[in-house]
């Protein structure tokens, strides 16, 4: 399951640089998480780093994008292949 950032976000800017998949960016009003890139840090860390650093606890699981740990792992592996391919160009 991907994560999402709620409207409780205070735009403190601490989550974006912590995301190893570049899934977090500034949205129209608050930061947003691209569910296609969010692996909940599977493959990188034991816990989602954005949740670890968020001072207002506004990054819950996104019930609209439910994924198993295996699916998150497969997404991580796909993203890593894409990154390696882009670096090889």
PyMOL Python script that loads the backbone (N, CA, C, O; Angstrom):
from pymol import cmd

cmd.read_pdbstr("""\
ATOM      1  N   UNK A   1       0.851  -1.170   0.000  1.00  0.00           N
ATOM      2  CA  UNK A   1       0.000   0.000   0.000  1.00  0.00           C
ATOM      3  C   UNK A   1       0.898   1.235   0.000  1.00  0.00           C
ATOM      4  O   UNK A   1       1.834   1.333   0.793  1.00  0.00           O
ATOM      5  N   UNK A   2       0.617   2.133  -0.857  1.00  0.00           N
ATOM      6  CA  UNK A   2       1.362   3.378  -0.893  1.00  0.00           C
ATOM      7  C   UNK A   2       0.927   4.256   0.280  1.00  0.00           C
ATOM      8  O   UNK A   2      -0.048   3.963   0.973  1.00  0.00           O
ATOM      9  N   UNK A   3       1.660   5.312   0.476  1.00  0.00           N
ATOM     10  CA  UNK A   3       1.342   6.280   1.513  1.00  0.00           C
ATOM     11  C   UNK A   3       0.739   7.508   0.853  1.00  0.00           C
ATOM     12  O   UNK A   3       0.838   7.692  -0.360  1.00  0.00           O
ATOM     13  N   UNK A   4       0.113   8.345   1.674  1.00  0.00           N
ATOM     14  CA  UNK A   4      -0.396   9.614   1.166  1.00  0.00           C
ATOM     15  C   UNK A   4      -0.153  10.686   2.214  1.00  0.00           C
ATOM     16  O   UNK A   4       0.008  10.390   3.398  1.00  0.00           O
ATOM     17  N   UNK A   5      -0.129  11.917   1.771  1.00  0.00           N
ATOM     18  CA  UNK A   5       0.059  13.050   2.667  1.00  0.00           C
ATOM     19  C   UNK A   5      -1.285  13.767   2.771  1.00  0.00           C
ATOM     20  O   UNK A   5      -1.889  14.131   1.762  1.00  0.00           O
ATOM     21  N   UNK A   6      -1.736  13.962   3.990  1.00  0.00           N
ATOM     22  CA  UNK A   6      -3.040  14.593   4.210  1.00  0.00           C
ATOM     23  C   UNK A   6      -2.918  16.115   4.215  1.00  0.00           C
ATOM     24  O   UNK A   6      -1.818  16.666   4.168  1.00  0.00           O
ATOM     25  N   UNK A   7      -4.059  16.774   4.273  1.00  0.00           N
ATOM     26  CA  UNK A   7      -4.069  18.235   4.303  1.00  0.00           C
ATOM     27  C   UNK A   7      -3.588  18.793   5.641  1.00  0.00           C
ATOM     28  O   UNK A   7      -3.571  20.009   5.834  1.00  0.00           O
ATOM     29  N   UNK A   8      -3.202  17.924   6.553  1.00  0.00           N
ATOM     30  CA  UNK A   8      -2.612  18.366   7.820  1.00  0.00           C
ATOM     31  C   UNK A   8      -1.139  18.750   7.639  1.00  0.00           C
ATOM     32  O   UNK A   8      -0.511  19.274   8.558  1.00  0.00           O
ATOM     33  N   UNK A   9      -0.597  18.483   6.445  1.00  0.00           N
ATOM     34  CA  UNK A   9       0.801  18.794   6.120  1.00  0.00           C
ATOM     35  C   UNK A   9       1.074  20.282   6.343  1.00  0.00           C
ATOM     36  O   UNK A   9       0.271  21.133   5.962  1.00  0.00           O
ATOM     37  N   UNK A  10       2.213  20.584   6.965  1.00  0.00           N
ATOM     38  CA  UNK A  10       2.584  21.975   7.226  1.00  0.00           C
ATOM     39  C   UNK A  10       3.688  22.454   6.274  1.00  0.00           C
ATOM     40  O   UNK A  10       4.276  23.514   6.488  1.00  0.00           O
ATOM     41  N   UNK A  11       3.965  21.676   5.229  1.00  0.00           N
ATOM     42  CA  UNK A  11       4.984  22.035   4.234  1.00  0.00           C
ATOM     43  C   UNK A  11       6.342  22.333   4.867  1.00  0.00           C
ATOM     44  O   UNK A  11       7.000  23.316   4.525  1.00  0.00           O
ATOM     45  N   UNK A  12       6.738  21.482   5.778  1.00  0.00           N
ATOM     46  CA  UNK A  12       8.001  21.702   6.487  1.00  0.00           C
ATOM     47  C   UNK A  12       9.214  21.267   5.661  1.00  0.00           C
ATOM     48  O   UNK A  12      10.350  21.569   6.026  1.00  0.00           O
ATOM     49  N   UNK A  13       8.984  20.572   4.567  1.00  0.00           N
ATOM     50  CA  UNK A  13      10.037  20.181   3.626  1.00  0.00           C
ATOM     51  C   UNK A  13      10.961  19.062   4.104  1.00  0.00           C
ATOM     52  O   UNK A  13      11.996  18.835   3.478  1.00  0.00           O
ATOM     53  N   UNK A  14      10.634  18.362   5.175  1.00  0.00           N
ATOM     54  CA  UNK A  14      11.554  17.319   5.643  1.00  0.00           C
ATOM     55  C   UNK A  14      11.336  15.974   4.966  1.00  0.00           C
ATOM     56  O   UNK A  14      12.258  15.160   4.924  1.00  0.00           O
ATOM     57  N   UNK A  15      10.155  15.717   4.441  1.00  0.00           N
ATOM     58  CA  UNK A  15       9.868  14.400   3.863  1.00  0.00           C
ATOM     59  C   UNK A  15      10.470  14.220   2.475  1.00  0.00           C
ATOM     60  O   UNK A  15      11.005  13.154   2.168  1.00  0.00           O
ATOM     61  N   UNK A  16      10.392  15.239   1.640  1.00  0.00           N
ATOM     62  CA  UNK A  16      10.799  15.108   0.240  1.00  0.00           C
ATOM     63  C   UNK A  16      12.225  14.575   0.074  1.00  0.00           C
ATOM     64  O   UNK A  16      12.418  13.624  -0.683  1.00  0.00           O
ATOM     65  N   UNK A  17      13.221  15.136   0.737  1.00  0.00           N
ATOM     66  CA  UNK A  17      14.581  14.619   0.532  1.00  0.00           C
ATOM     67  C   UNK A  17      14.820  13.234   1.130  1.00  0.00           C
ATOM     68  O   UNK A  17      15.799  12.573   0.784  1.00  0.00           O
ATOM     69  N   UNK A  18      13.939  12.792   2.019  1.00  0.00           N
ATOM     70  CA  UNK A  18      14.103  11.481   2.644  1.00  0.00           C
ATOM     71  C   UNK A  18      13.634  10.328   1.764  1.00  0.00           C
ATOM     72  O   UNK A  18      14.002   9.179   2.007  1.00  0.00           O
ATOM     73  N   UNK A  19      12.830  10.617   0.749  1.00  0.00           N
ATOM     74  CA  UNK A  19      12.247   9.563  -0.087  1.00  0.00           C
ATOM     75  C   UNK A  19      13.281   9.010  -1.063  1.00  0.00           C
ATOM     76  O   UNK A  19      13.762   9.736  -1.933  1.00  0.00           O
ATOM     77  N   UNK A  20      13.628   7.723  -0.923  1.00  0.00           N
ATOM     78  CA  UNK A  20      14.637   7.143  -1.813  1.00  0.00           C
ATOM     79  C   UNK A  20      14.127   6.896  -3.227  1.00  0.00           C
ATOM     80  O   UNK A  20      14.922   6.615  -4.123  1.00  0.00           O
ATOM     81  N   UNK A  21      12.822   6.994  -3.443  1.00  0.00           N
ATOM     82  CA  UNK A  21      12.243   6.742  -4.757  1.00  0.00           C
ATOM     83  C   UNK A  21      11.785   8.014  -5.463  1.00  0.00           C
ATOM     84  O   UNK A  21      11.165   7.940  -6.524  1.00  0.00           O
ATOM     85  N   UNK A  22      12.079   9.172  -4.893  1.00  0.00           N
ATOM     86  CA  UNK A  22      11.633  10.443  -5.466  1.00  0.00           C
ATOM     87  C   UNK A  22      10.129  10.452  -5.706  1.00  0.00           C
ATOM     88  O   UNK A  22       9.658  10.966  -6.721  1.00  0.00           O
ATOM     89  N   UNK A  23       9.386   9.887  -4.778  1.00  0.00           N
ATOM     90  CA  UNK A  23       7.926   9.811  -4.907  1.00  0.00           C
ATOM     91  C   UNK A  23       7.223  11.029  -4.331  1.00  0.00           C
ATOM     92  O   UNK A  23       6.026  11.208  -4.558  1.00  0.00           O
ATOM     93  N   UNK A  24       7.931  11.861  -3.597  1.00  0.00           N
ATOM     94  CA  UNK A  24       7.308  13.012  -2.934  1.00  0.00           C
ATOM     95  C   UNK A  24       7.673  14.295  -3.668  1.00  0.00           C
ATOM     96  O   UNK A  24       8.836  14.536  -3.992  1.00  0.00           O
ATOM     97  N   UNK A  25       6.659  15.110  -3.921  1.00  0.00           N
ATOM     98  CA  UNK A  25       6.880  16.406  -4.557  1.00  0.00           C
ATOM     99  C   UNK A  25       5.844  17.402  -4.014  1.00  0.00           C
ATOM    100  O   UNK A  25       4.871  17.023  -3.361  1.00  0.00           O
ATOM    101  N   UNK A  26       6.082  18.655  -4.298  1.00  0.00           N
ATOM    102  CA  UNK A  26       5.153  19.680  -3.846  1.00  0.00           C
ATOM    103  C   UNK A  26       3.921  19.652  -4.736  1.00  0.00           C
ATOM    104  O   UNK A  26       4.029  19.695  -5.962  1.00  0.00           O
ATOM    105  N   UNK A  27       2.761  19.581  -4.119  1.00  0.00           N
ATOM    106  CA  UNK A  27       1.500  19.629  -4.849  1.00  0.00           C
ATOM    107  C   UNK A  27       0.992  21.055  -4.890  1.00  0.00           C
ATOM    108  O   UNK A  27       1.733  21.987  -4.576  1.00  0.00           O
ATOM    109  N   UNK A  28      -0.271  21.240  -5.274  1.00  0.00           N
ATOM    110  CA  UNK A  28      -0.834  22.587  -5.348  1.00  0.00           C
ATOM    111  C   UNK A  28      -0.828  23.324  -4.001  1.00  0.00           C
ATOM    112  O   UNK A  28      -0.627  24.537  -3.948  1.00  0.00           O
ATOM    113  N   UNK A  29      -1.053  22.570  -2.914  1.00  0.00           N
ATOM    114  CA  UNK A  29      -1.100  23.212  -1.596  1.00  0.00           C
ATOM    115  C   UNK A  29      -0.173  22.566  -0.585  1.00  0.00           C
ATOM    116  O   UNK A  29       0.448  23.262   0.219  1.00  0.00           O
ATOM    117  N   UNK A  30      -0.072  21.247  -0.614  1.00  0.00           N
ATOM    118  CA  UNK A  30       0.801  20.506   0.296  1.00  0.00           C
ATOM    119  C   UNK A  30       1.579  19.470  -0.521  1.00  0.00           C
ATOM    120  O   UNK A  30       1.310  19.267  -1.705  1.00  0.00           O
ATOM    121  N   UNK A  31       2.531  18.831   0.121  1.00  0.00           N
ATOM    122  CA  UNK A  31       3.287  17.787  -0.556  1.00  0.00           C
ATOM    123  C   UNK A  31       2.370  16.628  -0.922  1.00  0.00           C
ATOM    124  O   UNK A  31       1.358  16.389  -0.263  1.00  0.00           O
ATOM    125  N   UNK A  32       2.737  15.913  -1.978  1.00  0.00           N
ATOM    126  CA  UNK A  32       1.977  14.758  -2.436  1.00  0.00           C
ATOM    127  C   UNK A  32       2.939  13.594  -2.668  1.00  0.00           C
ATOM    128  O   UNK A  32       4.138  13.788  -2.867  1.00  0.00           O
ATOM    129  N   UNK A  33       2.383  12.375  -2.637  1.00  0.00           N
ATOM    130  CA  UNK A  33       3.160  11.172  -2.883  1.00  0.00           C
ATOM    131  C   UNK A  33       2.618  10.501  -4.136  1.00  0.00           C
ATOM    132  O   UNK A  33       1.418  10.245  -4.243  1.00  0.00           O
ATOM    133  N   UNK A  34       3.504  10.217  -5.081  1.00  0.00           N
ATOM    134  CA  UNK A  34       3.147   9.503  -6.305  1.00  0.00           C
ATOM    135  C   UNK A  34       3.070   8.023  -5.960  1.00  0.00           C
ATOM    136  O   UNK A  34       4.095   7.387  -5.715  1.00  0.00           O
ATOM    137  N   UNK A  35       1.855   7.470  -5.940  1.00  0.00           N
ATOM    138  CA  UNK A  35       1.673   6.073  -5.541  1.00  0.00           C
ATOM    139  C   UNK A  35       2.403   5.121  -6.479  1.00  0.00           C
ATOM    140  O   UNK A  35       2.707   3.991  -6.097  1.00  0.00           O
ATOM    141  N   UNK A  36       2.686   5.562  -7.699  1.00  0.00           N
ATOM    142  CA  UNK A  36       3.399   4.692  -8.646  1.00  0.00           C
ATOM    143  C   UNK A  36       4.862   4.546  -8.295  1.00  0.00           C
ATOM    144  O   UNK A  36       5.530   3.635  -8.785  1.00  0.00           O
ATOM    145  N   UNK A  37       5.372   5.435  -7.450  1.00  0.00           N
ATOM    146  CA  UNK A  37       6.784   5.382  -7.049  1.00  0.00           C
ATOM    147  C   UNK A  37       6.970   5.017  -5.572  1.00  0.00           C
ATOM    148  O   UNK A  37       8.075   4.670  -5.154  1.00  0.00           O
ATOM    149  N   UNK A  38       5.902   5.093  -4.788  1.00  0.00           N
ATOM    150  CA  UNK A  38       6.003   4.821  -3.355  1.00  0.00           C
ATOM    151  C   UNK A  38       6.054   3.320  -3.087  1.00  0.00           C
ATOM    152  O   UNK A  38       5.160   2.574  -3.484  1.00  0.00           O
ATOM    153  N   UNK A  39       7.115   2.893  -2.408  1.00  0.00           N
ATOM    154  CA  UNK A  39       7.259   1.490  -2.008  1.00  0.00           C
ATOM    155  C   UNK A  39       7.233   1.354  -0.490  1.00  0.00           C
ATOM    156  O   UNK A  39       7.567   0.299   0.049  1.00  0.00           O
ATOM    157  N   UNK A  40       6.837   2.422   0.195  1.00  0.00           N
ATOM    158  CA  UNK A  40       6.897   2.455   1.667  1.00  0.00           C
ATOM    159  C   UNK A  40       8.318   2.166   2.138  1.00  0.00           C
ATOM    160  O   UNK A  40       8.528   1.652   3.237  1.00  0.00           O
ATOM    161  N   UNK A  41       9.280   2.499   1.299  1.00  0.00           N
ATOM    162  CA  UNK A  41      10.712   2.307   1.543  1.00  0.00           C
ATOM    163  C   UNK A  41      11.149   0.839   1.522  1.00  0.00           C
ATOM    164  O   UNK A  41      12.285   0.531   1.881  1.00  0.00           O
ATOM    165  N   UNK A  42      10.259  -0.066   1.105  1.00  0.00           N
ATOM    166  CA  UNK A  42      10.649  -1.465   0.943  1.00  0.00           C
ATOM    167  C   UNK A  42      11.825  -1.509  -0.028  1.00  0.00           C
ATOM    168  O   UNK A  42      11.789  -0.884  -1.088  1.00  0.00           O
ATOM    169  N   UNK A  43      12.855  -2.243   0.339  1.00  0.00           N
ATOM    170  CA  UNK A  43      14.056  -2.327  -0.471  1.00  0.00           C
ATOM    171  C   UNK A  43      15.131  -1.348  -0.040  1.00  0.00           C
ATOM    172  O   UNK A  43      16.303  -1.513  -0.378  1.00  0.00           O
ATOM    173  N   UNK A  44      14.733  -0.332   0.706  1.00  0.00           N
ATOM    174  CA  UNK A  44      15.681   0.684   1.154  1.00  0.00           C
ATOM    175  C   UNK A  44      15.828   0.705   2.679  1.00  0.00           C
ATOM    176  O   UNK A  44      16.940   0.690   3.206  1.00  0.00           O
ATOM    177  N   UNK A  45      14.694   0.740   3.372  1.00  0.00           N
ATOM    178  CA  UNK A  45      14.682   0.880   4.825  1.00  0.00           C
ATOM    179  C   UNK A  45      13.611  -0.019   5.436  1.00  0.00           C
ATOM    180  O   UNK A  45      12.731  -0.507   4.728  1.00  0.00           O
ATOM    181  N   UNK A  46      13.682  -0.233   6.724  1.00  0.00           N
ATOM    182  CA  UNK A  46      12.689  -1.049   7.424  1.00  0.00           C
ATOM    183  C   UNK A  46      11.365  -0.323   7.623  1.00  0.00           C
ATOM    184  O   UNK A  46      10.309  -0.951   7.706  1.00  0.00           O
ATOM    185  N   UNK A  47      11.428   1.015   7.700  1.00  0.00           N
ATOM    186  CA  UNK A  47      10.230   1.824   7.923  1.00  0.00           C
ATOM    187  C   UNK A  47      10.205   2.967   6.917  1.00  0.00           C
ATOM    188  O   UNK A  47      11.258   3.444   6.493  1.00  0.00           O
ATOM    189  N   UNK A  48       9.003   3.410   6.530  1.00  0.00           N
ATOM    190  CA  UNK A  48       8.920   4.558   5.624  1.00  0.00           C
ATOM    191  C   UNK A  48       9.594   5.783   6.238  1.00  0.00           C
ATOM    192  O   UNK A  48       9.218   6.237   7.318  1.00  0.00           O
ATOM    193  N   UNK A  49      10.574   6.299   5.548  1.00  0.00           N
ATOM    194  CA  UNK A  49      11.349   7.412   6.086  1.00  0.00           C
ATOM    195  C   UNK A  49      10.549   8.696   6.197  1.00  0.00           C
ATOM    196  O   UNK A  49      10.794   9.495   7.100  1.00  0.00           O
ATOM    197  N   UNK A  50       9.594   8.911   5.294  1.00  0.00           N
ATOM    198  CA  UNK A  50       8.787  10.130   5.393  1.00  0.00           C
ATOM    199  C   UNK A  50       7.973  10.132   6.682  1.00  0.00           C
ATOM    200  O   UNK A  50       7.838  11.168   7.334  1.00  0.00           O
ATOM    201  N   UNK A  51       7.432   8.971   7.049  1.00  0.00           N
ATOM    202  CA  UNK A  51       6.682   8.875   8.302  1.00  0.00           C
ATOM    203  C   UNK A  51       7.597   9.087   9.497  1.00  0.00           C
ATOM    204  O   UNK A  51       7.195   9.684  10.496  1.00  0.00           O
ATOM    205  N   UNK A  52       8.819   8.601   9.397  1.00  0.00           N
ATOM    206  CA  UNK A  52       9.775   8.732  10.507  1.00  0.00           C
ATOM    207  C   UNK A  52      10.115  10.191  10.808  1.00  0.00           C
ATOM    208  O   UNK A  52      10.297  10.555  11.970  1.00  0.00           O
ATOM    209  N   UNK A  53      10.203  11.032   9.768  1.00  0.00           N
ATOM    210  CA  UNK A  53      10.628  12.416   9.976  1.00  0.00           C
ATOM    211  C   UNK A  53       9.484  13.419  10.074  1.00  0.00           C
ATOM    212  O   UNK A  53       9.703  14.563  10.473  1.00  0.00           O
ATOM    213  N   UNK A  54       8.278  13.013   9.721  1.00  0.00           N
ATOM    214  CA  UNK A  54       7.143  13.941   9.715  1.00  0.00           C
ATOM    215  C   UNK A  54       6.811  14.429  11.135  1.00  0.00           C
ATOM    216  O   UNK A  54       6.504  13.620  12.010  1.00  0.00           O
ATOM    217  N   UNK A  55       6.873  15.741  11.362  1.00  0.00           N
ATOM    218  CA  UNK A  55       6.613  16.254  12.711  1.00  0.00           C
ATOM    219  C   UNK A  55       5.131  16.313  13.087  1.00  0.00           C
ATOM    220  O   UNK A  55       4.808  16.468  14.265  1.00  0.00           O
ATOM    221  N   UNK A  56       4.218  16.192  12.109  1.00  0.00           N
ATOM    222  CA  UNK A  56       2.795  16.301  12.415  1.00  0.00           C
ATOM    223  C   UNK A  56       2.028  15.008  12.163  1.00  0.00           C
ATOM    224  O   UNK A  56       0.803  14.979  12.281  1.00  0.00           O
ATOM    225  N   UNK A  57       2.735  13.952  11.820  1.00  0.00           N
ATOM    226  CA  UNK A  57       2.109  12.635  11.627  1.00  0.00           C
ATOM    227  C   UNK A  57       0.951  12.701  10.626  1.00  0.00           C
ATOM    228  O   UNK A  57      -0.172  12.296  10.929  1.00  0.00           O
ATOM    229  N   UNK A  58       1.248  13.225   9.419  1.00  0.00           N
ATOM    230  CA  UNK A  58       0.199  13.392   8.410  1.00  0.00           C
ATOM    231  C   UNK A  58       0.404  12.485   7.199  1.00  0.00           C
ATOM    232  O   UNK A  58      -0.065  12.797   6.105  1.00  0.00           O
ATOM    233  N   UNK A  59       1.116  11.343   7.391  1.00  0.00           N
ATOM    234  CA  UNK A  59       1.389  10.456   6.261  1.00  0.00           C
ATOM    235  C   UNK A  59       0.900   9.037   6.583  1.00  0.00           C
ATOM    236  O   UNK A  59       1.686   8.176   6.979  1.00  0.00           O
ATOM    237  N   UNK A  60      -0.398   8.809   6.408  1.00  0.00           N
ATOM    238  CA  UNK A  60      -0.954   7.478   6.657  1.00  0.00           C
ATOM    239  C   UNK A  60      -0.871   6.589   5.410  1.00  0.00           C
ATOM    240  O   UNK A  60      -0.464   7.039   4.339  1.00  0.00           O
ATOM    241  N   UNK A  61      -1.260   5.339   5.567  1.00  0.00           N
ATOM    242  CA  UNK A  61      -1.390   4.442   4.425  1.00  0.00           C
ATOM    243  C   UNK A  61      -2.534   4.946   3.555  1.00  0.00           C
ATOM    244  O   UNK A  61      -3.508   5.504   4.060  1.00  0.00           O
ATOM    245  N   UNK A  62      -2.412   4.748   2.261  1.00  0.00           N
ATOM    246  CA  UNK A  62      -3.432   5.188   1.316  1.00  0.00           C
ATOM    247  C   UNK A  62      -4.345   4.012   0.983  1.00  0.00           C
ATOM    248  O   UNK A  62      -3.940   3.119   0.239  1.00  0.00           O
ATOM    249  N   UNK A  63      -5.555   3.990   1.512  1.00  0.00           N
ATOM    250  CA  UNK A  63      -6.457   2.857   1.275  1.00  0.00           C
ATOM    251  C   UNK A  63      -6.877   2.709  -0.181  1.00  0.00           C
ATOM    252  O   UNK A  63      -7.412   1.668  -0.562  1.00  0.00           O
ATOM    253  N   UNK A  64      -6.647   3.722  -0.994  1.00  0.00           N
ATOM    254  CA  UNK A  64      -6.989   3.634  -2.416  1.00  0.00           C
ATOM    255  C   UNK A  64      -5.923   2.912  -3.233  1.00  0.00           C
ATOM    256  O   UNK A  64      -6.141   2.598  -4.403  1.00  0.00           O
ATOM    257  N   UNK A  65      -4.775   2.649  -2.620  1.00  0.00           N
ATOM    258  CA  UNK A  65      -3.671   1.988  -3.329  1.00  0.00           C
ATOM    259  C   UNK A  65      -3.086   0.878  -2.456  1.00  0.00           C
ATOM    260  O   UNK A  65      -1.953   0.971  -1.984  1.00  0.00           O
ATOM    261  N   UNK A  66      -3.865  -0.149  -2.258  1.00  0.00           N
ATOM    262  CA  UNK A  66      -3.479  -1.273  -1.419  1.00  0.00           C
ATOM    263  C   UNK A  66      -2.514  -2.178  -2.186  1.00  0.00           C
ATOM    264  O   UNK A  66      -2.796  -2.584  -3.314  1.00  0.00           O
ATOM    265  N   UNK A  67      -1.374  -2.492  -1.564  1.00  0.00           N
ATOM    266  CA  UNK A  67      -0.371  -3.378  -2.158  1.00  0.00           C
ATOM    267  C   UNK A  67       0.205  -4.275  -1.071  1.00  0.00           C
ATOM    268  O   UNK A  67       0.333  -3.871   0.085  1.00  0.00           O
ATOM    269  N   UNK A  68       0.545  -5.483  -1.457  1.00  0.00           N
ATOM    270  CA  UNK A  68       1.201  -6.393  -0.518  1.00  0.00           C
ATOM    271  C   UNK A  68       2.678  -6.049  -0.447  1.00  0.00           C
ATOM    272  O   UNK A  68       3.193  -5.292  -1.269  1.00  0.00           O
ATOM    273  N   UNK A  69       3.343  -6.604   0.529  1.00  0.00           N
ATOM    274  CA  UNK A  69       4.789  -6.399   0.646  1.00  0.00           C
ATOM    275  C   UNK A  69       5.500  -6.918  -0.607  1.00  0.00           C
ATOM    276  O   UNK A  69       6.479  -6.324  -1.059  1.00  0.00           O
ATOM    277  N   UNK A  70       5.011  -8.015  -1.161  1.00  0.00           N
ATOM    278  CA  UNK A  70       5.612  -8.574  -2.376  1.00  0.00           C
ATOM    279  C   UNK A  70       5.429  -7.613  -3.557  1.00  0.00           C
ATOM    280  O   UNK A  70       6.342  -7.436  -4.364  1.00  0.00           O
ATOM    281  N   UNK A  71       4.265  -7.004  -3.653  1.00  0.00           N
ATOM    282  CA  UNK A  71       4.025  -6.036  -4.728  1.00  0.00           C
ATOM    283  C   UNK A  71       4.911  -4.798  -4.554  1.00  0.00           C
ATOM    284  O   UNK A  71       5.418  -4.252  -5.534  1.00  0.00           O
ATOM    285  N   UNK A  72       5.093  -4.362  -3.314  1.00  0.00           N
ATOM    286  CA  UNK A  72       5.969  -3.231  -3.049  1.00  0.00           C
ATOM    287  C   UNK A  72       7.407  -3.575  -3.417  1.00  0.00           C
ATOM    288  O   UNK A  72       8.128  -2.738  -3.959  1.00  0.00           O
ATOM    289  N   UNK A  73       7.829  -4.808  -3.123  1.00  0.00           N
ATOM    290  CA  UNK A  73       9.176  -5.266  -3.468  1.00  0.00           C
ATOM    291  C   UNK A  73       9.358  -5.290  -4.984  1.00  0.00           C
ATOM    292  O   UNK A  73      10.399  -4.873  -5.491  1.00  0.00           O
ATOM    293  N   UNK A  74       8.355  -5.775  -5.704  1.00  0.00           N
ATOM    294  CA  UNK A  74       8.419  -5.813  -7.165  1.00  0.00           C
ATOM    295  C   UNK A  74       8.496  -4.395  -7.736  1.00  0.00           C
ATOM    296  O   UNK A  74       9.218  -4.152  -8.703  1.00  0.00           O
ATOM    297  N   UNK A  75       7.751  -3.460  -7.135  1.00  0.00           N
ATOM    298  CA  UNK A  75       7.797  -2.062  -7.583  1.00  0.00           C
ATOM    299  C   UNK A  75       9.191  -1.489  -7.347  1.00  0.00           C
ATOM    300  O   UNK A  75       9.740  -0.806  -8.211  1.00  0.00           O
ATOM    301  N   UNK A  76       9.762  -1.769  -6.176  1.00  0.00           N
ATOM    302  CA  UNK A  76      11.118  -1.317  -5.863  1.00  0.00           C
ATOM    303  C   UNK A  76      12.104  -1.837  -6.912  1.00  0.00           C
ATOM    304  O   UNK A  76      12.931  -1.079  -7.420  1.00  0.00           O
ATOM    305  N   UNK A  77      12.014  -3.125  -7.233  1.00  0.00           N
ATOM    306  CA  UNK A  77      12.934  -3.721  -8.211  1.00  0.00           C
ATOM    307  C   UNK A  77      12.753  -3.094  -9.596  1.00  0.00           C
ATOM    308  O   UNK A  77      13.737  -2.873 -10.303  1.00  0.00           O
ATOM    309  N   UNK A  78      11.510  -2.807  -9.991  1.00  0.00           N
ATOM    310  CA  UNK A  78      11.256  -2.137 -11.270  1.00  0.00           C
ATOM    311  C   UNK A  78      11.871  -0.740 -11.280  1.00  0.00           C
ATOM    312  O   UNK A  78      12.512  -0.351 -12.255  1.00  0.00           O
ATOM    313  N   UNK A  79      11.678   0.011 -10.202  1.00  0.00           N
ATOM    314  CA  UNK A  79      12.228   1.358 -10.119  1.00  0.00           C
ATOM    315  C   UNK A  79      13.757   1.335 -10.177  1.00  0.00           C
ATOM    316  O   UNK A  79      14.369   2.199 -10.806  1.00  0.00           O
ATOM    317  N   UNK A  80      14.368   0.352  -9.526  1.00  0.00           N
ATOM    318  CA  UNK A  80      15.827   0.232  -9.550  1.00  0.00           C
ATOM    319  C   UNK A  80      16.325  -0.099 -10.960  1.00  0.00           C
ATOM    320  O   UNK A  80      17.352   0.424 -11.392  1.00  0.00           O
ATOM    321  N   UNK A  81      15.607  -0.961 -11.676  1.00  0.00           N
ATOM    322  CA  UNK A  81      15.986  -1.281 -13.058  1.00  0.00           C
ATOM    323  C   UNK A  81      15.874  -0.036 -13.940  1.00  0.00           C
ATOM    324  O   UNK A  81      16.749   0.237 -14.762  1.00  0.00           O
ATOM    325  N   UNK A  82      14.786   0.714 -13.756  1.00  0.00           N
ATOM    326  CA  UNK A  82      14.604   1.940 -14.528  1.00  0.00           C
ATOM    327  C   UNK A  82      15.719   2.949 -14.237  1.00  0.00           C
ATOM    328  O   UNK A  82      16.222   3.608 -15.147  1.00  0.00           O
ATOM    329  N   UNK A  83      16.095   3.061 -12.976  1.00  0.00           N
ATOM    330  CA  UNK A  83      17.155   3.981 -12.599  1.00  0.00           C
ATOM    331  C   UNK A  83      18.482   3.559 -13.229  1.00  0.00           C
ATOM    332  O   UNK A  83      19.219   4.395 -13.752  1.00  0.00           O
ATOM    333  N   UNK A  84      18.782   2.269 -13.177  1.00  0.00           N
ATOM    334  CA  UNK A  84      20.029   1.757 -13.754  1.00  0.00           C
ATOM    335  C   UNK A  84      20.044   1.960 -15.269  1.00  0.00           C
ATOM    336  O   UNK A  84      21.078   2.297 -15.846  1.00  0.00           O
ATOM    337  N   UNK A  85      18.907   1.756 -15.897  1.00  0.00           N
ATOM    338  CA  UNK A  85      18.802   1.936 -17.344  1.00  0.00           C
ATOM    339  C   UNK A  85      19.021   3.411 -17.719  1.00  0.00           C
ATOM    340  O   UNK A  85      19.720   3.715 -18.685  1.00  0.00           O
ATOM    341  N   UNK A  86      18.423   4.309 -16.951  1.00  0.00           N
ATOM    342  CA  UNK A  86      18.556   5.743 -17.214  1.00  0.00           C
ATOM    343  C   UNK A  86      19.999   6.201 -17.006  1.00  0.00           C
ATOM    344  O   UNK A  86      20.486   7.064 -17.737  1.00  0.00           O
ATOM    345  N   UNK A  87      20.676   5.638 -16.030  1.00  0.00           N
ATOM    346  CA  UNK A  87      22.066   6.001 -15.765  1.00  0.00           C
ATOM    347  C   UNK A  87      22.983   5.468 -16.862  1.00  0.00           C
ATOM    348  O   UNK A  87      24.044   6.038 -17.116  1.00  0.00           O
ATOM    349  N   UNK A  88      22.580   4.382 -17.509  1.00  0.00           N
ATOM    350  CA  UNK A  88      23.386   3.782 -18.563  1.00  0.00           C
ATOM    351  C   UNK A  88      23.254   4.498 -19.906  1.00  0.00           C
ATOM    352  O   UNK A  88      24.048   4.266 -20.818  1.00  0.00           O
ATOM    353  N   UNK A  89      22.257   5.361 -20.026  1.00  0.00           N
ATOM    354  CA  UNK A  89      22.042   6.067 -21.306  1.00  0.00           C
ATOM    355  C   UNK A  89      23.076   7.128 -21.552  1.00  0.00           C
ATOM    356  O   UNK A  89      23.033   7.805 -22.579  1.00  0.00           O
TER     357      UNK A  89
END
""", "prot")
cmd.dss("prot")
cmd.show_as("cartoon", "prot")
cmd.util.cbc("prot")
cmd.orient("prot")
